[in-house]
Amino acid sequence: MNRFVIAAMAGVLACGGANAQVTEEDLANDQANTAQVVTNGMGRGLQRYSPLETLNKENVQNLVPAWAFSLGGEKQRGQETQPLVYDGMMYITGSYSRLYAIDIETGREVWQYDARLPEGILPCCDVVNRGAAIYGDKIFFGTLDARLVALDLKTGDVVWNKKIADYKAGYSYTAAPLIVDGLIITGNSGGEFGIVGEVQARNTDTGEIVWTRPVIEGHMGTLNGEESTMTGTLNATWPGDMWKTGGGATWLGGSYDIDTDTIVFGTGNPAPWNSWLRDAGNPEGNEGDNLYAASRLGLDPATGEIKWHFQTTPREGWDYDGVNEVVSYTDRAGNARYATADRNGYFYVLNREDGSFVSAVPFVQEISWASGIDENGRPIFVEDNRPGDPAAAADGAKGETVFAVPGFLGGKNWMPMAFSQRTGNFYIPSNEWGMDIWNEPVTYKQGAAYLGSGFTIKPLFEDYIGSLKAIDPDTGETRWEYKNEAPLWAGVMTTAGGLVFTGTPEGQFLALDDETGETLWSFQTGSGIVGQPITWEQDGEQYVSVISGWGGAVPLWGGEVASKVNYLNQGGMLWTFKLPRQFAQAN
């Protein structure tokens, strides 16, 4: 067995009631219920906002460690998990597809599950896992060999274990699943290997597939075991057979808008990166847009049918993807909106009724691939900043190199932003960098990298790369900016107490003033933070947790940037802090 029970049975039973069950109502009310965190994003709309205000600007300096938990062993790579809290327990995932259950009062491990990963897995960007999902009496998470595992919440025993896709073809899975109306919704990873992005819905009790929705045009969806509808129109925006290995990985997972009953997923880069191979026609039209890669899709949660789409980077050729999280919110005028900060460097506001374009502003500097966004939400391409066509080169081996901004790791990568209901602003972790990029010939081979491009990422400025920005979504104005020497790769959280929490690769866990960006509190965790903070209330005291453990894509792919942070140590430590009761009462 690859489950290790560390606690005595009496300790397991002490975690909570034997019949505790997470319901659809619990998921829907997760943001309002401050005693627990049972969804990725602290609510399925992904605002990452807590209404707790016990901890606030005046007393945050009194925040102190309550306990710390080590992931142990030698498997210390990037730790990007968001903890979940339910019924006296905390659940976290770890690198190399591990899952832990921890007593939230003591920090004592209750059980641990280690996936048995085969030889030959093909993770693109570190062996990370970003979190789990809870429903009923089970907890669910994905593995690096593209499987989905359901475990008993109390014991860690395997209930079912299902294959999402073939890891030998380049598929993997790293995101936190999404649960809606008893269905567990997953995407897939592997966009650099010529896979096909897909969203799947399964029965939480059995793990059996209810529907599938491929996100590249020409592929057929399924419903209840039968073919349903084709995605898009065959060859409308893809030339020849390139749609068959078209990429579009749905690797960051999705959100759920309960008001419109819509699942929203982002889709990744088209494959290969060399956009000239996918260019089916006039760049002024849509023949070469390569739908639905680099897009946001609104899906019907019952059937998987596409309700709407919005493509942020048509004919994408810089690895800007389109997976960044889509956050549901209401603006100051009462309009129902979505917001998404794209890897391409633009912050978009969309209409929640149909995903239509409302506005876009740059949130990083010196964007070179586009001169702006037109009234329809389509980029105004700068054709000279498209990497050159190898077929036009004298030797046909390498197209013209261009310096493109942002770099391929994006103005914002996977790390989630947060929205504050208190200020009405978004808090976006971003990076100021560019890249030399060129195209090369490439042919598809299963399980091999399918890029057709080369690249070297470079910082734009000498004194900083990371930039946490407070952006007003109504005006597009940047209200304040927190600059950091190393790239930012951690998630963000806001609270009604006027605080913005995030972490840095240098190991600092920070609480900033949501109105000014001033640092109000910091704690050195001992390793770089690339995880996602949460907060909850327990016995009248407010707690905050974050995982520390340097890794992710930057040290693997960062070029000149990686050399700037090669001194940072890896780690695997879950830190939990609290505001002691006497300080809260004094306030």
ROZAVEX-662472 format. One line per field, with one value per residue (C-alpha): residue number from 1; x, y, z; residue in three letters. Coordinates in steps of 0.2 Angstrom, whole numbers, plus 5000, padded with zeros to 4 digits. Example, Ala and Ser with C-alpha at 12.3 -4.5 7.8 and 13.67 -1.06 7.14 Angstrom:
2
resi <- (1|2)
x <- (5062|5068)
y <- (4978|4995)
z <- (5039|5036)
resn <- (ala|ser)
This chain:
587
resi <- (1|2|3|4|5|6|7|8|9|10|11|12|13|14|15|16|17|18|19|20|21|22|23|24|25|26|27|28|29|30|31|32|33|34|35|36|37|38|39|40|41|42|43|44|45|46|47|48|49|50|51|52|53|54|55|56|57|58|59|60|61|62|63|64|65|66|67|68|69|70|71|72|73|74|75|76|77|78|79|80|81|82|83|84|85|86|87|88|89|90|91|92|93|94|95|96|97|98|99|100|101|102|103|104|105|106|107|108|109|110|111|112|113|114|115|116|117|118|119|120|121|122|123|124|125|126|127|128|129|130|131|132|133|134|135|136|137|138|139|140|141|142|143|144|145|146|147|148|149|150|151|152|153|154|155|156|157|158|159|160|161|162|163|164|165|166|167|168|169|170|171|172|173|174|175|176|177|178|179|180|181|182|183|184|185|186|187|188|189|190|191|192|193|194|195|196|197|198|199|200|201|202|203|204|205|206|207|208|209|210|211|212|213|214|215|216|217|218|219|220|221|222|223|224|225|226|227|228|229|230|231|232|233|234|235|236|237|238|239|240|241|242|243|244|245|246|247|248|249|250|251|252|253|254|255|256|257|258|259|260|261|262|263|264|265|266|267|268|269|270|271|272|273|274|275|276|277|278|279|280|281|282|283|284|285|286|287|288|289|290|291|292|293|294|295|296|297|298|299|300|301|302|303|304|305|306|307|308|309|310|311|312|313|314|315|316|317|318|319|320|321|322|323|324|325|326|327|328|329|330|331|332|333|334|335|336|337|338|339|340|341|342|343|344|345|346|347|348|349|350|351|352|353|354|355|356|357|358|359|360|361|362|363|364|365|366|367|368|369|370|371|372|373|374|375|376|377|378|379|380|381|382|383|384|385|386|387|388|389|390|391|392|393|394|395|396|397|398|399|400|401|402|403|404|405|406|407|408|409|410|411|412|413|414|415|416|417|418|419|420|421|422|423|424|425|426|427|428|429|430|431|432|433|434|435|436|437|438|439|440|441|442|443|444|445|446|447|448|449|450|451|452|453|454|455|456|457|458|459|460|461|462|463|464|465|466|467|468|469|470|471|472|473|474|475|476|477|478|479|480|481|482|483|484|485|486|487|488|489|490|491|492|493|494|495|496|497|498|499|500|501|502|503|504|505|506|507|508|509|510|511|512|513|514|515|516|517|518|519|520|521|522|523|524|525|526|527|528|529|530|531|532|533|534|535|536|537|538|539|540|541|542|543|544|545|546|547|548|549|550|551|552|553|554|555|556|557|558|559|560|561|562|563|564|565|566|567|568|569|570|571|572|573|574|575|576|577|578|579|580|581|582|583|584|585|586|587)
x <- (5000|5006|4996|5005|4994|5004|4991|4982|4963|4958|4967|4958|4941|4945|4946|4927|4911|4911|4897|4904|4900|4904|4889|4885|4879|4895|4905|4893|4895|4913|4918|4905|4909|4925|4927|4933|4941|4934|4937|4952|4951|4942|4926|4923|4923|4941|4941|4953|4945|4940|4927|4937|4943|4949|4966|4968|4980|4982|4986|4994|5011|5006|5003|5014|5018|5006|5014|5024|5023|5037|5033|5049|5059|5069|5055|5057|5053|5041|5027|5012|4997|4983|4978|4960|4952|4937|4931|4947|4959|4970|4973|4988|4996|5015|5027|5028|5009|5008|4993|4993|4980|4985|4977|4974|4975|4992|5000|5002|5001|4986|4988|4999|4996|5010|5005|5015|5022|5029|5045|5044|5032|5034|5030|5034|5037|5042|5034|5021|5003|4992|4979|4964|4945|4933|4915|4905|4916|4930|4945|4951|4968|4977|4994|5009|5005|4988|4977|4963|4962|4948|4952|4942|4943|4946|4958|4966|4961|4959|4941|4944|4958|4955|4965|4963|4975|4991|5006|5017|5010|5015|4999|5000|4989|4994|4978|4966|4950|4933|4917|4900|4883|4891|4903|4922|4928|4947|4958|4975|4993|5006|5004|5022|5020|5007|4993|4974|4967|4951|4939|4931|4917|4915|4904|4911|4905|4911|4924|4915|4915|4899|4905|4921|4924|4940|4945|4953|4941|4938|4938|4921|4914|4905|4890|4885|4897|4891|4897|4889|4895|4911|4921|4920|4920|4933|4947|4939|4954|4967|4976|4976|4978|4987|4971|4974|4990|4984|4989|4977|4980|4968|4982|4976|4959|4943|4931|4912|4900|4884|4875|4875|4878|4894|4911|4925|4941|4956|4966|4984|4996|4992|5005|5018|5024|5030|5015|5019|5015|4998|4995|4980|4976|4976|4982|4969|4955|4952|4958|4974|4967|4968|4953|4950|4968|4974|4956|4943|4928|4911|4904|4888|4892|4878|4883|4900|4893|4903|4892|4904|4922|4934|4952|4965|4979|4974|4988|4997|5016|5025|5019|5007|4994|4976|4974|4975|4961|4944|4938|4919|4915|4903|4910|4907|4892|4884|4889|4892|4910|4924|4942|4957|4976|4983|5001|5001|5002|4984|4971|4954|4936|4922|4903|4898|4882|4891|4910|4910|4923|4922|4939|4958|4973|4992|4998|5016|5028|5035|5023|5030|5019|5004|5002|4985|4968|4954|4936|4932|4945|4956|4975|4983|4998|5015|5020|5038|5038|5032|5046|5052|5047|5061|5054|5059|5076|5091|5095|5077|5084|5080|5068|5073|5075|5065|5065|5047|5039|5032|5044|5036|5033|5021|5016|5008|5010|4999|5000|4983|4978|4965|4950|4945|4927|4933|4943|4935|4953|4963|4980|4990|5007|5017|5034|5044|5054|5056|5064|5074|5063|5065|5056|5063|5056|5048|5037|5026|5032|5022|5029|5043|5043|5033|5039|5048|5055|5070|5071|5081|5072|5079|5074|5069|5076|5091|5083|5068|5058|5043|5029|5013|5001|4984|4973|4956|4946|4934|4947|4962|4973|4987|4984|5001|5015|5026|5043|5053|5071|5066|5051|5035|5028|5016|4997|4989|4975|4965|4954|4941|4954|4963|4977|4985|4995|5008|5026|5042|5056|5067|5056|5047|5028|5021|5005|5003|4991|4977|4976|4994|5005|5015|5023|5014|5021|5034|5040|5055|5050|5067|5063|5055|5036|5027|5011|4994|4989|4973|4964|4951|4943|4945|4939|4937|4955|4960|4973|4983|4993|5005|5017|5035|5046|5055|5053|5041|5046|5058|5073|5070|5066|5071|5087|5097|5083|5086|5104|5099|5090|5101|5106|5089|5086|5072|5061|5044|5036|5018|5018|5002|5001|4988|4983|4982|4966|4972|4977|4961|4951|4962|4958)
y <- (5000|5018|5026|5028|5030|5040|5043|5031|5027|5038|5053|5050|5049|5065|5075|5077|5069|5052|5057|5074|5077|5092|5097|5108|5121|5120|5123|5137|5146|5143|5162|5166|5152|5158|5142|5132|5132|5119|5125|5131|5150|5151|5151|5144|5161|5162|5179|5173|5186|5182|5193|5190|5206|5200|5202|5219|5233|5238|5222|5211|5215|5203|5188|5174|5156|5143|5127|5121|5105|5098|5088|5077|5066|5070|5075|5094|5103|5117|5118|5127|5120|5129|5121|5116|5116|5106|5097|5100|5095|5103|5095|5099|5092|5091|5089|5072|5069|5068|5072|5075|5076|5087|5091|5109|5112|5103|5102|5083|5072|5060|5052|5053|5047|5045|5041|5027|5037|5027|5029|5041|5055|5071|5086|5102|5114|5105|5091|5102|5100|5115|5107|5095|5096|5089|5083|5071|5060|5060|5071|5071|5076|5073|5065|5068|5053|5060|5051|5057|5049|5049|5045|5043|5060|5052|5038|5041|5025|5024|5024|5025|5029|5034|5038|5056|5053|5044|5051|5042|5055|5069|5072|5076|5084|5097|5108|5108|5099|5109|5101|5107|5098|5082|5082|5083|5094|5092|5098|5092|5097|5094|5108|5107|5089|5091|5085|5090|5101|5094|5096|5081|5079|5063|5056|5059|5043|5031|5041|5037|5050|5060|5071|5077|5093|5094|5112|5112|5113|5097|5085|5077|5079|5065|5064|5049|5038|5044|5057|5074|5088|5094|5108|5122|5119|5108|5117|5134|5141|5127|5121|5103|5090|5101|5102|5084|5089|5106|5109|5120|5111|5116|5115|5128|5121|5131|5142|5141|5156|5151|5166|5161|5142|5142|5133|5144|5136|5144|5135|5135|5138|5130|5117|5119|5136|5140|5150|5150|5131|5135|5151|5146|5162|5181|5188|5201|5188|5173|5159|5157|5160|5142|5141|5137|5138|5154|5157|5157|5145|5146|5128|5121|5111|5098|5094|5102|5111|5128|5143|5156|5159|5174|5172|5183|5179|5173|5164|5163|5161|5167|5154|5166|5153|5158|5148|5162|5161|5169|5178|5182|5199|5213|5230|5247|5250|5234|5225|5206|5205|5192|5198|5189|5194|5186|5180|5191|5206|5213|5213|5209|5213|5203|5202|5188|5185|5179|5182|5197|5210|5225|5232|5228|5237|5232|5227|5225|5237|5238|5225|5222|5209|5220|5239|5238|5229|5235|5238|5220|5214|5208|5212|5225|5214|5222|5210|5215|5207|5190|5177|5174|5160|5147|5144|5161|5160|5157|5140|5136|5131|5146|5161|5179|5181|5195|5202|5200|5206|5198|5183|5166|5164|5178|5195|5183|5165|5152|5161|5167|5185|5191|5203|5213|5217|5230|5241|5234|5232|5217|5212|5204|5196|5200|5199|5212|5202|5198|5185|5182|5170|5162|5148|5132|5118|5104|5088|5080|5064|5057|5060|5072|5091|5100|5118|5123|5138|5143|5156|5165|5175|5191|5204|5221|5231|5229|5232|5221|5208|5204|5217|5215|5228|5234|5238|5246|5236|5250|5262|5251|5262|5255|5261|5255|5243|5232|5228|5213|5208|5190|5185|5183|5165|5164|5167|5182|5183|5198|5201|5212|5218|5228|5215|5208|5192|5185|5177|5180|5168|5175|5167|5182|5179|5197|5206|5223|5237|5235|5254|5259|5243|5247|5231|5229|5212|5199|5182|5173|5155|5148|5144|5152|5154|5148|5142|5150|5158|5155|5161|5154|5156|5143|5145|5164|5167|5170|5159|5161|5147|5146|5133|5137|5127|5135|5128|5129|5134|5149|5139|5126|5138|5156|5158|5174|5175|5158|5162|5177|5165|5150|5153|5150|5134|5121|5116|5109|5118|5122|5137|5142|5158|5165|5181|5178|5181|5195|5205|5203|5208|5223|5229)
z <- (5000|4996|5010|5027|5042|5055|5068|5080|5076|5091|5083|5066|5075|5084|5068|5067|5065|5057|5045|5040|5022|5010|5000|4985|4997|5007|4990|4985|5002|5004|5004|5017|5029|5038|5048|5033|5015|5004|4987|4976|4976|4993|4983|4966|4958|4963|4971|4985|4997|5015|5024|5040|5048|5065|5058|5051|5047|5065|5073|5059|5067|5081|5069|5075|5070|5077|5070|5055|5046|5035|5020|5024|5013|4998|4986|4989|4973|4969|4982|4974|4984|4991|5008|5011|5029|5034|5050|5060|5046|5034|5017|5006|4990|4988|4974|4966|4968|4987|4998|5017|5030|5045|5062|5061|5080|5082|5064|5067|5051|5052|5035|5019|5001|4989|4971|4963|4948|4933|4924|4910|4916|4906|4917|4908|4922|4938|4947|4956|4962|4965|4976|4979|4980|4993|4990|5001|5011|4998|4993|4975|4967|4950|4947|4936|4926|4921|4933|4945|4962|4975|4993|5009|5018|5035|5031|5015|5008|4989|4983|4964|4953|4935|4919|4912|4897|4892|4900|4887|4874|4885|4896|4914|4927|4940|4944|4958|4952|4952|4958|4953|4956|4960|4945|4947|4933|4927|4913|4907|4905|4892|4879|4874|4868|4855|4865|4864|4878|4885|4900|4908|4920|4931|4943|4960|4967|4954|4944|4928|4914|4911|4897|4888|4879|4868|4866|4849|4834|4824|4839|4845|4863|4872|4884|4893|4883|4866|4854|4857|4846|4837|4845|4832|4814|4806|4797|4800|4809|4807|4791|4786|4800|4812|4823|4828|4838|4842|4860|4870|4887|4900|4913|4926|4930|4930|4940|4942|4940|4950|4944|4926|4929|4919|4920|4914|4908|4900|4886|4883|4869|4852|4846|4839|4845|4827|4822|4803|4803|4809|4799|4787|4779|4780|4797|4796|4796|4807|4796|4806|4824|4829|4840|4854|4859|4870|4874|4888|4886|4895|4897|4902|4918|4914|4896|4892|4878|4874|4878|4873|4869|4870|4862|4870|4858|4841|4831|4847|4844|4860|4872|4880|4882|4888|4904|4917|4930|4927|4942|4944|4952|4953|4948|4957|4946|4950|4933|4933|4926|4924|4925|4919|4918|4903|4901|4885|4897|4896|4910|4902|4909|4901|4902|4913|4903|4887|4889|4878|4878|4890|4891|4892|4898|4899|4917|4913|4904|4886|4878|4860|4852|4851|4850|4860|4860|4848|4852|4849|4861|4847|4848|4836|4831|4828|4814|4815|4833|4827|4827|4809|4797|4795|4778|4773|4779|4768|4775|4781|4798|4809|4807|4812|4830|4839|4856|4863|4879|4889|4890|4887|4906|4904|4911|4924|4924|4934|4951|4955|4958|4971|4971|4986|4989|5001|4989|4972|4966|4959|4965|4951|4954|4938|4931|4920|4907|4889|4878|4862|4852|4835|4826|4819|4808|4818|4815|4828|4837|4851|4868|4861|4864|4850|4850|4834|4843|4854|4867|4880|4894|4900|4914|4908|4922|4933|4950|4950|4940|4951|4953|4963|4956|4963|4948|4947|4935|4931|4925|4922|4933|4943|4961|4968|4964|4975|4967|4970|4965|4960|4950|4959|4958|4973|4974|4982|4995|5001|5017|5024|5037|5023|5020|5004|5008|4996|4996|4987|4981|4994|5007|5014|5018|5017|5022|5013|5015|5002|4999|4998|4996|5012|5020|5037|5042|5035|5040|5033|5029|5025|5006|4992|4992|4976|4985|4989|5006|5014|5030|5042|5059|5073|5091|5089|5082|5064|5056|5040|5031|5016|5010|5007|4995|4980|4963|4948|4930|4934|4940|4925|4911|4917|4907|4913|4926|4933|4935|4946|4959|4958|4976|4983|4993|4990|5004|5009|5025|5028|5040|5050|5059|5071|5079|5098|5106|5117|5102|5093|5109|5112|5095)
resn <- (met|asn|arg|phe|val|ile|ala|ala|met|ala|gly|val|leu|ala|cys|gly|gly|ala|asn|ala|gln|val|thr|glu|glu|asp|leu|ala|asn|asp|gln|ala|asn|thr|ala|gln|val|val|thr|asn|gly|met|gly|arg|gly|leu|gln|arg|tyr|ser|pro|leu|glu|thr|leu|asn|lys|glu|asn|val|gln|asn|leu|val|pro|ala|trp|ala|phe|ser|leu|gly|gly|glu|lys|gln|arg|gly|gln|glu|thr|gln|pro|leu|val|tyr|asp|gly|met|met|tyr|ile|thr|gly|ser|tyr|ser|arg|leu|tyr|ala|ile|asp|ile|glu|thr|gly|arg|glu|val|trp|gln|tyr|asp|ala|arg|leu|pro|glu|gly|ile|leu|pro|cys|cys|asp|val|val|asn|arg|gly|ala|ala|ile|tyr|gly|asp|lys|ile|phe|phe|gly|thr|leu|asp|ala|arg|leu|val|ala|leu|asp|leu|lys|thr|gly|asp|val|val|trp|asn|lys|lys|ile|ala|asp|tyr|lys|ala|gly|tyr|ser|tyr|thr|ala|ala|pro|leu|ile|val|asp|gly|leu|ile|ile|thr|gly|asn|ser|gly|gly|glu|phe|gly|ile|val|gly|glu|val|gln|ala|arg|asn|thr|asp|thr|gly|glu|ile|val|trp|thr|arg|pro|val|ile|glu|gly|his|met|gly|thr|leu|asn|gly|glu|glu|ser|thr|met|thr|gly|thr|leu|asn|ala|thr|trp|pro|gly|asp|met|trp|lys|thr|gly|gly|gly|ala|thr|trp|leu|gly|gly|ser|tyr|asp|ile|asp|thr|asp|thr|ile|val|phe|gly|thr|gly|asn|pro|ala|pro|trp|asn|ser|trp|leu|arg|asp|ala|gly|asn|pro|glu|gly|asn|glu|gly|asp|asn|leu|tyr|ala|ala|ser|arg|leu|gly|leu|asp|pro|ala|thr|gly|glu|ile|lys|trp|his|phe|gln|thr|thr|pro|arg|glu|gly|trp|asp|tyr|asp|gly|val|asn|glu|val|val|ser|tyr|thr|asp|arg|ala|gly|asn|ala|arg|tyr|ala|thr|ala|asp|arg|asn|gly|tyr|phe|tyr|val|leu|asn|arg|glu|asp|gly|ser|phe|val|ser|ala|val|pro|phe|val|gln|glu|ile|ser|trp|ala|ser|gly|ile|asp|glu|asn|gly|arg|pro|ile|phe|val|glu|asp|asn|arg|pro|gly|asp|pro|ala|ala|ala|ala|asp|gly|ala|lys|gly|glu|thr|val|phe|ala|val|pro|gly|phe|leu|gly|gly|lys|asn|trp|met|pro|met|ala|phe|ser|gln|arg|thr|gly|asn|phe|tyr|ile|pro|ser|asn|glu|trp|gly|met|asp|ile|trp|asn|glu|pro|val|thr|tyr|lys|gln|gly|ala|ala|tyr|leu|gly|ser|gly|phe|thr|ile|lys|pro|leu|phe|glu|asp|tyr|ile|gly|ser|leu|lys|ala|ile|asp|pro|asp|thr|gly|glu|thr|arg|trp|glu|tyr|lys|asn|glu|ala|pro|leu|trp|ala|gly|val|met|thr|thr|ala|gly|gly|leu|val|phe|thr|gly|thr|pro|glu|gly|gln|phe|leu|ala|leu|asp|asp|glu|thr|gly|glu|thr|leu|trp|ser|phe|gln|thr|gly|ser|gly|ile|val|gly|gln|pro|ile|thr|trp|glu|gln|asp|gly|glu|gln|tyr|val|ser|val|ile|ser|gly|trp|gly|gly|ala|val|pro|leu|trp|gly|gly|glu|val|ala|ser|lys|val|asn|tyr|leu|asn|gln|gly|gly|met|leu|trp|thr|phe|lys|leu|pro|arg|gln|phe|ala|gln|ala|asn)
